[in-house]
Amino acid sequence: MAKRDYYDVLGVEKSASPDQIKAAYRKQAVKYHPDKNKGDKGAEEKFKEASEAYHVLSNSERKQNYDNFGHAAFENGGGGRGGFGNFDFSSSFSDIFEDFFGEGFGGGGRRSRRSNNRGSDLRYDLSITLEEAYTGKKQDIKFSTSDKCDVCNGSGSKPGYSASTCSMCGGHGQIRSSQGFFTVQQTCPQCAGSGEQITHPCTNCGGTGKKQTSKRLSVTIPKGVDDGTRIRLSGKGEAGSRGASNGDLYLFINVESHELFKRSEVNLFFEFPISFTDAALGTTIEIPTIDGGKAKIKIPDGTQSGKQFRLKGKGMPFMRRGDYGDLYVQVNTEVPVSLNKEQKELLEKFRKIENDRSNPSIKRFFQKAKNFWKN
């Protein structure tokens, strides 16, 4: 039976990116995995077919050969892989699954050893003000971490010596065993997955290749960050063991509460108290804005307590964008207290000349109350 086109097998275009090819294969692998389709020979064949297609298309050189010559590029010794029937799963399949699922499915080469010895990630909690979240800032932080040993340069071995290959795993860092269709591996207990043995450990770091230190770092907080924002600084975490890659440093941002403004995503809210007479007669108020400036708002006569006014573009900035949220100003009418004699007399006169037109909400309420009592 004629072999299917590898692009058709994975359901991608010829112009697909490596990430798109990888995602398409992951979908096929999960769908047709033998563990999910026990006893289904058809699913197993599709699983093998997808693995073969990914093996070719995930490698730039093999992909180029396939694009130029099709399946013929791998026949009769051309590329080292025969047809679908004799695809070498014993090595390629485990490499593929190591890339997706880690060491539980095989692989265990240098990439796994680096992963096992990778430095730990670190967390740093940083508190900033709302104004700093508005403008963004640069700040120096200080934290404790492990750094590469300066005596052995991270190798873990005493100067003049080097690590030897692990005798149990032969330098692979993993011990493999075949169980039917799969190659299962486990971390080598003798070298803990490093593939090497330190026979003459460095006296400065005890063979770990790293030492504890205090580090200063200048970090940039982008404008618009919100409370709980997490910023990843790649490779700024703890040093890896014996030359492995560093971990990452994660900044967790805490934006402190503000005495005037309340925040909801990119919008700000501000409450402004006005007097009874200003609400009734109207006025113009001047309010502060988060950028340190001022803004004027015209309050029309008869404004009710709780009325909101919107100031467009006076809120917080969107992260990685040039626009801003809005500022909502809510006016709250304050009922006068501790009135003097003259104020009381004036209000008594006002009460006598009040009518239903001045207080429409009160009129509507009492009309509803009367209807309730009648019923």
N, C-alpha and C positions, 0 to 999 in steps of 0.2 A: 504494500500500500504506500502511496506517495506521502512523503513527509509534509506536514503542514508548515506554512510560513511562520517563522518565529514571532513576527510582529502580530500575526493573527492569533497565535496561541495565547499571547499575553494581552491581546486586545488594545494595542497601542499603535500610534502612527510611527512611520519611519523616522520622523523628526522628533520623536519623544526624547525628553531629557533623561539623564541617569536617574533622577529622583522619581520621574513618572514611571520609568521602567521598573524601578524597585518597588514602588507602590502597587503597580499592577501585578507583579509577581507575588507580593505579600498576600494580596487578595486571593489569587489562585491557590497559593499554598495553604492558606487557612481553610478554603472551601473544600479542597480535595485531599487534605491530609489523611493518611491511612488510619491514624488513630481516631479520626472522626467518621471514617467510612470503612469500618472493619468488615472484611469479606467482600468489599465492592472492588472487583478487579478493574472495572472501568474508571473508577475514581483514582485508583492507584496509577493507571496508565496516564491519565491526565495530569496527575501530580508529577510523574516522571517527565512528561513532555514539557510541562511548564518549567521544571527545574533545568532541563536541558536548554530551553530557550533563554532563560535568565543567565545561565552560565556563559552563553555566547554573547548576548546583548549587553551584559553588565561590564564586559571588558572591552576597552576602546579598540584594541588591536584585533580581537576576534570579531567584534562588531563590524569593523571596517572590511575585513576579509569576507564576512557574510554579505555585507551590502554590495560588494563587488562581484562575488562569485556564487552567492547563494549557498545551498547545502553542499555543493561540490567542493567548497573550500575546505571541508573537514573530511572528505572521503579520500581513501587510498593514502592515508598518512598525512594529508594536508591539514595540519593543525593538531594532530594527535588525538582527535576524537572521531570515532566512526559514526555510524548512523545511530538512530534512536535506540536500537536494540542493544548496542554495546557502549553506550554512554557510561563513563567511569564514575559511578556514584560513590565508590568507596572513598575517593578523595574530594571530588568536586562538590558532592552533596553536603558533606560535613562543613566545607568551607562556606557554602552558601548559607547554611543554617546558623553557623557561628555569627555571620554578619547580621542576621536578623534576631536571633534568640539567645545569643551568648553561649557560654561554655556547656550548657546542658545538652546541646545537640552535636557536639563534636567540634573539631577545629583545633583549639588549644595551642596554636603556634605563638609567634612572638606577640601578635596583637592581644591575645588573652593574657599573657604575662604582664604586658604593660597595663592592661585593665586591672589586673589583680593588685598591682603595686602602685596604682595611681594614688596621688595624695588625696586627703579628705577635703570635702567642701567645708567652707566656713560661713558663718552667719554674723553679720554686724548690724545692730539696730541703731538707726540714726534718726534723731528727732530734729525737725525743722519747723519754723514758723510758717503761717499761711502766707505772709509776705514773701518769704524765701521760696515757697512753692510757686508763687506767682512769677517771680523774676528768674528762678533758677539760681544755682550757686556752685562755687567750687569750695571744697573743704578738705583739709588734711585730717585723716583718721589714723589712729594708732591701735594696733592689735597684736596679740601674741599668736605666733604660728611656728611651723617648722620650716626650716630652709635647708638648702643643700649644704652638706658638710664641706667646709672650705679646706679641710685637710686631705680628704680622699676624693674631693670633687664629686661627691654623690655616689661613688662606686661601692662604698661599704668595705672595701679592702684596704689594708695598710699600704701606704705608698711603697711602690716597688713590687707589689703583688697584684694578682688579678683573680677573679672568681673562676672556679672550675665548673665544668659541665656536670650537672646532677647525674649521678650514676643510676638512679632508679628510673627516671623518665627520659634519660638521654638528652636532656636540654629542652624538651617540649613543654615542661611545666604541667602536663596532663598525662594521665595514664588511661589508655583507651581499651575498651573491650567491645567485641561485636556481639550484638543481640538481634539476630534475625536481619531485618532490613536496615536497622539503624546501627550507627557506631556511637556508643555511649562513652563518655569520658568523665573522669573525676580529677580534682586537683591533686597533684602529687604531694603526698604527706611529708616527703623528705625535704623538698625545697619550697613548700608552700606555694607552688605555682610559678616561681621565678625561673625555673630551669637551670639555676646556678647554685653553687654552694660556696659560701665564703669560708675559705680555709684559714685566712689570716685577717681577722676583722680589724678595722680601723679603731684605734684606741680612743679617738676623739668622739666618735658617734656610736661605738659598739657594733659596727657592721650594718647599721640601718641606712647609712648614706645621708642622714639628715640630722639636724640639731634644732633645739628650741631657741627661738629668738623673738625680738620685738621689732615690728616693722611699721614704717610710716608710709602712707599712700595718699596721693592727691586724687580725689574723686570729683566728678562733675555730676551735679544733680540737675537734670533737665527741667525747664520751666513747665508747669502744668502737672507735676507729679501729685498723686492723690494719696491719702492715708492708706497704707497697706501695699503700696507699689513695691515691687521687687526688682532690683537691678542686678544683673549678673555681670561680674567681672571675670572673664575667662582667664584661667591660669594664675589667678592671684590668691588661690587657697594654699593649703599645705603642700609641701614638696612631696613628690613620690619617692618610694623606696628604690634605691640603687639605680638612679637615673630615670625612673619612670616619670610620666608627666605630672604636673601639678594639678591639684584640685581647683575648684572655682571659689570665688568669694561672692556671697550674695548680700547685698544691702537691702534691708527692710526699712522702708521709710515710714516714720510716724509724723504726721502733720498735726501739730498742736492746735487745740481749739482756740478760737479768737474771741476777744471780748466784745466785738461789735458784729462781725460777719459770721454767718452760718453757711456752710458749703454743701451742695448737692451736685456731685460730679463737676461740671464746669460752670454751674450757676451759683451765684451768691445771693444771700437773703439778708436784709437789713431792716430792723424795726425802728421807726422814728416816732417818738411821742409828740403830739401837737395838742394845743389847748382847745377847750370847748369853743371859744370864740373864733379861733383860726379855722376850725373845721366848719363852723357855721358860715363865716363871712368869706373864707378863702384866704390864701396867703401864698407866699413863695418861700420854700425852705432850701437850705444849703446842706448837703450831706457829704461825708467823706467817702472816697473810693479806695479800693484796695491798692491802687498804684500810688497812693499818697496824695492824690489830688482832691478836687472838690467838684461837685455837680449840683446844679440847681433844678428843682422840681416845682412846677406850679400846681398848687393845691386849689381846685375849684371850690366855690362856695357850696355848702351842703354835703361835703365829703363825709362819708360814714366811716366809723372806726373799723379797721381791718382792710380798708381799700388798699390794693397793691398797684404800684407804678413800676413799669419796666424800663430799665435803661439798657439799651442794646449795646453789646460789646464791652460792657463794664464788669464782666465776670472774670473767671479764670481762663487761662489759655489752654487750648487743646494741645496735648503732647504731640510733638513732631508736625504741627500744623501752624499756620500763621493766623488763624482766627481765634475768637474768644467767645466765651459764654456771656450770659446776661446777668445784670444785677436787678433784683426785685426788691423794691422798697415798700414796706407795709407801714401805713400810718395808723397809729393807735390814739384815739381821743382820750385825753385824761380829764376826768371829772374834777372840777376844782374842789379843794378841801380847805379847811381853816379860813372860811370867809369872814371878812369884817362886816360891820353893820351896814355900810354903804353898799357893799356888794350884794348882801342879802336883800336889801330893799329894792335894788335894781332888778334882781332876779324875781322877786315877788311881783313887781310890776310886769315883767316879761311874761310870767306865768299867767297873769290875768288876761293878757291880750293874745295868748297863744290860741291857735285854732287847728282844726283838723288838717288843713293844707300844709301846715308847718311840720306836722308829724304824721305822715301817711302810713308808716309802718305801725304806729300805735293805733291808728284808726282801724286798720285792717285786723289787727289782733283782737280788739274789743268787739268788732263785728262778728268774728269767728266765735268768740266766747259767748256772745248773746245767742247765736244760733245753737251752740252746744247746750246752753241752759234751757232753751226752749224745747229741745228734743229730749 
